[in-house]
Amino acid sequence: MSNPEEKQNVDSVLDYLLSPLSEHAGSAFYDRFRKHAVPWRLLSFVALSLVSLFLIFYLVSWSPPSAFPKGTLIAIKTGMTLGETAGLLAERNAISSPFWFKVWSIMLGGEGGIKAGEYYLEAPVSVIGLAKRLTGGIASSVPVKVTIPEGLNNREVTSLLSNTLTNFDSARFLELARKKEGYLFPDTYLFPKSASEEEVLRKMEENFSKRVEPMAKEVEAFGRPLREILIMASLLEEEARTMETRQKVAGILWRRLELGMPLQVDAVFPYIIGKNTYELTTSDLSLESPYNTYKYTGLPPGPISNPGLDAIEAAVLPTETPYLYYLSDAEGEMHYAVTHAEHLMNRAKYLNK
């Protein structure tokens, strides 16, 4: 320790640490203890530094990022440099340190060791694990892309999945998703071809939470439980096709609920008996079912499909109008009415009923 100022600082710290022994100052024990304290303190400092460096190295090299994009596909194109690859992985939150990824890639495969290809990140993996996979060209089996359109009910979603995934147990999935109608978010998914029913359901529910979370303030401000909003959104998904008409229909249906009027929504019948508006009979309208919005007031007991974001947004941002009735003609054009008499006139004019 050649720097006088550093020596003075260490001496000051030692005097403070040894203050309880100050009454023994001048004794042989005290002098020996103080003489050997500096090396031990330096040793402790070095040891603590090494432990800290090891922890940093461990966290960076062996611990995956908390936001690791599991269940996604990353394409490494032919000709991409090591730096470009590291930048892409960092941008996708697959690594937290491009520097350490490059270090491990060079150690494992050399500067040009990254192999082009599609890499499916089925689970979180460390930067060392990623470097090993990409330098060794260890690509998982390419996942299957499955697109779930808005407005499919659970039975329809199950049918679509069973036609795409290997050994998919439809009966088991339907049982697992029995209380999840409305929560299987419609989107394009990447699944391992042999994905289990639990894995598929978990991924769709996680996606629902992620996509609906940004609307939390609107949902809270609307003042109704999320489940009721999803039920309404599932009706809107089937009853109207544009954001504007969905918001108008939402305003009408919420108002009918407040007035204690039956919703009289035809969209429930494909869910109950598989019939659309033009196939319904008078006896169908009196069908005994809690989903029959002609027979019972209030919302159905649950969603009739899995709505998309537009329908959910329309449910919480309804347009206020004087209307209490609406119908859609054969071309999908909406016609509104304030009174029941006006509605009957629209039915005669546009539906020949």
N, C-alpha and C positions, 0 to 999 in steps of 0.2 A: 504494500500500500504506500506508494511513493508520494502521492498527492497529499500535502499537509492538511488541506481543507477537508478531504475525505477522512483522513485519520482523526481530525478533530471531531467530525460528525459522529464517527463510530465510537470515539471515546465518550462523547456526550450521551449517546444511547446506552452505552455500557454503564456509565455512572448512574443513569436512571434505573436500569434493570437491577443493578447491584446495590441500590440504596438501602434495601432492608438489611444488607450486611455491613453498612457503613460504620457501625459501631466497632467492627473488627478491623477497620482500616489500619494498615501498618503491620498487621500480623502476617506471619509467613503463609498461613492458609489463604488469607484474602489476596495477597500479592500473587500467589501461584494460580488461584482461581481466575483473577483478572488477566493474568498473562496468557492463559490458555483460552480465554473466552472469545477472543477475536477469531482465531482459526475455526472454532466450533460454530460461531455465528456465520462466518463465510460459508462453511460447509452446509449449514442449514439453508442459507439463501440459495446456494447452487442446487441443493436437493429439491427445494420448493420450485425453483425455476424449471428443473427437469420434469417434475411432476406436472406442472402447468403446461409445458410444451407437449408432453405425452397426451394430456387430456384434449388439447386443441387438435393434435394430430389424429387422435381417436375419433373425435366428433366429426372432423372434416372427412377423414378417410373411411371410417367404418359405419358411421351413423347416417342413414338416408335423411334428406331434408323433410321437415314436417309436412310440407305441401307437395310431397312427391306425387306425380301424376299417374297413380296406379290405374291400370285398365285403359291405357292409351297406347297409340301406335306412333313411333317416331321413325321417320325415314331418313337414313343417311345416304345422300346421293353420291354417285360416282364422281370423284374429283374433289370432294370436299376436303379441305385441309384439317389438320388436327385442331387448329384454333377455331375454325368455323364450326366444327363439330362440338367443341367445348362451349362455344357461344350459344348454339342451338339448344344443347342440353340445359344450360343455365337458364335460358329464356323460358324453357318448358318446366322449370323447377325440378328437373331430374337430378341436378347436382347443385351444391352451394358454392363450390370453389372450382372455377375453370382451371386455375393454376394446378391444383392437386390432381385434377383429372388428366391434364396434359403430362404431368410428372409420371403418374402411374401408367398411362398409355405408352409413354416412351420406354419405361422400365419393362413393361410386359410385351410390347410389340414393336418398338422402334418408332421413329418419326412418321413413317408411312404405314404404320400398322393397323390403322382403322379400316375396317371392312365395310363397304357399302352394303345396304340392305334395309329391310324393314324389321324393326325390333319392337316387339310387343312387351310393354312393361306391365306384366300381370300383377306384380307386387313390389313394394318398396325394396330398393337394392342400394348398397353403398357405392361410393364413387369407385372403389377398387373393383367391386362386382361389375359395374358398368364398363369400366376400362377393360376388364377381362373378357366380357361378352363381345364388345365392339372390336377389340383387337383379334379375338379368336373367331369372329364371325358367327357367334353362337346366337342365332335368332330363334326365338320361340316360334311355334307354329303360328302362321298368320291367322289372326282372329277372323271371325265371321262378322260381316256388317249386317245389322238388322235395323230396319227403319220401321218404327211404330208410328203410324199416322194419328193425328188428333181425332178424338171421338170414338176410338175403339173401346168396347167393353172388355172385361177380363177374359171372357170366353174367346173373343176374337183375337186378343193379344196372345193367348195361349196357343191357339191354332197356328198363328203366324210363327211363333217361336218353335213349335214342334216340327214345322216344315223346314226349319233351317238348322237347328242344333241336333247333334248326335245324341241318341239315347235320352232325349228329353222326355220326362215323365209328366204328361199333361195333367193327369189326375192329381198328382202330388202338387204341382204348381198351383192349380186351381184351389186346392185346399189351403196351401200356404198363403195365397192371395185373397182368400175368401172375404176378409174384412179390409182389403186394400183397394177396392174399387174407387177410382178417382185419384189414387196416389201413384199409379204406374205411369210415370211421366212420358208422354209421347215425344220421341226424339230418335236420332240415329245412334245406335250403340255398337260397340265392338265387344264381342264375347268370344272367349275360347270355344272352339267347336264342340268341346265336350263339357261346357260349363254346367254346373249343377243348378237345380231349381232354386236353391237358397242363394247362390251367387248371383243369378239373374235378378231375382227379386230385390236383393240388397242393393245392387247397382242402380236399379230403377228408382227405388225409394230414396237413395242418396242423391240422385239426380233431381228428383222432385224437390227435396229440401234446398238444394243449391240453387235451383232456378226460381223457386217461389220466394226465397229469403229476401231478395231485393224489394219485394212488394209488401214486406212486413208492415211498414208504416201505413200504407193504404188500407191493408186488411184491418189493422187496429183502429184506424180512424173510422172505418165503415161501421164498426160496432157489432158485427155478427161473428159467431164462431167460424173458424176456417172451414169446418166440415159443411156448414150451411152454404158457405160461399162456393165450395166445390160442387155441392149438389146443384145449385143454381147454374154454375158454369157448365156442368154436364148437360143441362137442359138447353142452355144457350148454344152450345156446340152443335146441337142437332136442329134447333129451331131457326137459326139465322146463320148467314154465311159471311157477312162483313162486320167489321168493328162497329160501324155506325148503326147497323140494324140490331146487332147484339146489344148495344147499349140502350137502344130504344125499347127492345123487348125486355131487357133487364128492368128498366124503369117501370114497365107495365106489370111485370110479374111480382116485383117487390111491393108495388102498390096494391095489387090484388090480395097479396098476403096480409097486408096491413088492414085491409077492409074486410078480411074474413071470407073472401070469395075463393072458390076453387080455381086452381091455376088453369085447368083444362088444356094441358099440354099434350099434343099428340105424340111427341118424341118418346114418351115412356112406353108406348105399345110395341115398338120393335124390341125393346128390352124385355118386356113381359111375354109377348106372344109372337114376336117376329113379324108383325104387320106394320106397314107404313100408313100414312094418312089416307091414301086413296083406296086402301084395302079394308079400312075399318067399317064395321057394321054397328047398328044401334046396340045390339047385345054386347059387342066388345066394350062399348063405353060404360056399361054397367058391370063389367068384369070385377069379381071380388079379388082385389089385390091392394096392398097398402101403397103400391106405386101408381095406382089409378088416380090421376089428378082430376078426373071428372067426378069420381065417386066420393073422394075424400079431400077436405081442405088441408092447407098447409103443404110443406115440402114433402117429397117422397122420403122414405127412411134412409136413403143413401144415394150417392151418385149413380147415374145410369151408364156412365162411360168415364173415360180418362181424358179430361179436357186439356187443351193447350193453354199457353199463357194468355193469348188474346181473349179467350172466353173467360178466364179467371179475372183478367183485368176489367172486362166489360161488366162482370158481376159486381165488382166493388166500385165501379165508376159509371153507374147507370145514368141515362139521360131522362130528366123529368119532362113528361109530356102530359097533356090532358087525356090521353088515350087509356082505355081499359081493355081493348080488344085488338087483335091483329090476326092476319093470315098470310100465307105465302101461296102465290098462284103457281101454275105449272112451270113457269119460267123462272121461279124463284124470287119474283118481285113481291115486296111486302106491302100490305094494305092495312091501314089502321082505322080504328073507329072509336068514338067516344061512348056511344050508347050501344046496347044490344041490338036495337032495331037497325042501326047503321051497319053493324057487323053482319046481320042476316042479309042485308042488301049486298054487301061485299061477297058473301058466300054464294049468293045466287048469281052474281055477276062474274066472279072470277073462278069459282069452283063448280058451277052448275049444280049447287045443292040447295 
